[in-house]
């Protein structure tokens, strides 16, 4: 969220467009005719249309005239937004009648490309003041304009624009990298199905930011028209991965029925039209651009039923997700309206895609964090239930001691010498007859507490039968049987009933089940010897 705050602050602090990028230029246009020259057009500027929007002119070669320039310094720059053009020659007429020319082709445009995907051409040096500009644009499909948003800027204005764009794109890039790294780590740890498409979406957005900003062209010398193709592909992939992420993130009922089928069709249309755009441009450019705009608009329109269903879903994180995506889709609608010609072109609207996607990605990250918190809570609860169930399965429900199964599981496999003590309550049937079964149960619980009181920390203590108990400790603790007898004798039983016990002990390894059976058999024989000798005593197997 700190990165988002920085991003918002950068946008909020951007000065008015004129202060950043210079003074807008009024232009007129006409189609190029055989034999046209810049000198002849400057001398007799006939046939120019100064009222119609350029986007309706159709593909071809054009002259674009700025007949009157504001007073400009000799080192002024001419700036215009990047659009699809085969080549551009900029002719500058000076007050003394001289004409100087500069320009670029699609292949060399990267040299004059600035951050924000803006072409910037310096006025050729001349002693007189520049009074008019004439662009000769060749192979222009004219899907947005022939020359888009031309402006005359000072070096200071150009520098401020570069700094502002650098801050904007740096904030966007930092946000994408942070989201990508954190979600890659979370995805590897939690293995949720929605993490891969989310990370793919953020990666496409990061690549789109690098390409649409013009930085990719500056760094690689990429053909500008090829860069525009790449922008289309990356934006289509980002939208497709966003929808796939939502499909995996939301409950299946959100995409049930016609909405799910419509999203599949919309994603397919976006990918198909973007592929046609990349493969066929500039052939039938206006038709391809219209199809692409319709496909993106259809995909964005599906947000309405998706957001409504998400809001209706009985899930708090789904509702927060709906709120998180509301603003980005509003930005997307504005950008689509501009692409369709319903809204006048504006530099900041044109770059609103990055703002929208930054908000969407960051808000989605918050919802993902909430969803992960819920998942982790559910998983922890499930583990606690599992541990409780395992504990209940491994313990005696009456006394809380280990049961026979868990005792054997923990005991067998100890290759070093162990001391096994079998303890049996004397005349327990009489205890039950005297106190009843409830009283007998209380005697068993009291007896278990007496055993635990003298058991070493490493001891295994179990109830292995009705009134029979077992304790396993290292073989060196040979005084344990007498300690157990003393604890049982000292224990205060219900109704002050006198309860005694007989013990049988034996030492040996328990590496295998066979060794356990041998050790148990000998300890049990010693227990029988203690009972036949009069009870309330301990016997060792060696003496049995």
Steps between C-alpha positions, in 0.01 A plus 500: 500500500794737551588465133139572406511810719817614322332435165193698602717785628690517172176519302349755739805722484526501119470861377256590221583341166599828340755571771650154465491437128480840339243697303242309291515571126194548280538288185331438166544201271456380144595197298835503325487538121762407240744782450437663838797681652537669835599831339193502274265419786652766727460749216141401415339297783181400316260212561570454871223389734524685831170388652453125455660255745803328356391150609235491228740577217577139406838340423756658268768769472421843644620854548428653841548875530542718812474835322567723798751437777524685831823682564755227574863487597750379245549178696128419523377141456202366306326222692224263385360174636609174342260354242540256214699674223725373224717811489477864606677801351461824696557814289557824692445836330682799645416868491759566228338238274758229561379140540684241702404132534534229764314176563513125548375167370331227700836322520690809627222653712654363821768771481234769543278306741463632854337356812125499463539376141536855365701599195716806557672676209725800555449789262791512255728791592445820303555870558137599440192407705294192408153606382333183362529123508409245234501125561516258208373170638526188285319165545271623776207265580341790698331301775543783752647794307752586233708709741373459856500790748784711349655750740782751502708469817802661654789281623391571859147382430633191328727427795216534751291260295782245493545522878127462563476202263809341655341526847170364372646199323749432777216487753300272273799274435590482869143408586495223239834357614392505866168330421669245276766403754260476793244295309763268353614427855144455625412283203796272563410470868120471483447352152169679440357467146452875457865596556645397157254706288536794740880494469468464120268802492743714703791387280306601185418835659865558584602417142217720367622790713855462367375484141219759507719752680743503207784374719521172310551690175762725656697206640478257206447714189178309433297601196223727633217330312621164630496650850136600449422142395670375816292740712181346361613144571610577855179685583289214362698244701474710817122521464473126428708406803297744715178321402659158557619618842148618589357168379728306733471746787122530521264227607399286195141624521616852404595367154216252475267496199510755222755724676763228493435425133501870413837557668654215302363650178617850597853385582511303175384809309764721663779254422374438145457867408835597653664221301336626179604854587862400545509282190312722254563864599496740322278311253137589573627693799176672592301175485761319711506786749120500524491122556766526767315782676173304493671189639657694787172679566311169510751353745480811718118497485499150649645658812152625590332159547819359650525780755129472577522125556815547706317754713209262545733214600499422869869577537658815654817482291290473182324827586830675567622365167197658330583837655865460400413441134237775473741789441730314255203404283382863502845602371484222241160623384641850457792368296268291280275801446805696386602219264149502354517876446230576759746692718759745369856369515693601810848395598404409857190311391717312253733401785212427738540131414809489717327687782199269479710186491720624785191557714353166398819307570560665838137467613493140382815441703319623810207270430738211432668570834159487669410183314832343602435600861167319484656198330779484756246533782292219353811289454616563857155409630503183293844411635384562856202274438728239349738520794210477743359199317842335500542577867162347577587196291833457679386561858280328752184712531454425871847565640661709224799262490626337182299204379652166409531580128685829544714350778618219273558738211730718710667212689593257223818605320712591803819302469653613830415340835155592636319433826141382464279515809154341490263625772171331590250631756436234766144368539355759263177300464435558869561873447230505234266296718554740791493835322315418180634559153510879539703462816722244326561748218603765751743252661654437155543874443656550843728201441611648163584833666711318759696328221558827316622661823801267521555441125821659360461752218610246238272222627221340296195443723201308369183326603536169316196320641205544735699549822845425357752779433850510352797733533811496281818683604876469443638183666717697744198614705486178707340668801189595304284198611541591867420866424181391324397286798557792733299739281205256479501446876509874564224585251172605657230288338126574491330450837850437643487150353826306546634407152821310438678378188730218389795567269709288265821633345751393238785660306602455137500650147181542296643541151250258350152374572648163598716666765196687627304177540787339687541802732126522565470128565777504762364820668153344504644186664661721764163672555333163551771409751430824693130416517557142614745624764223703667457813278597861588857432399742508204688210341774484238493245219838365603346392831188353338 
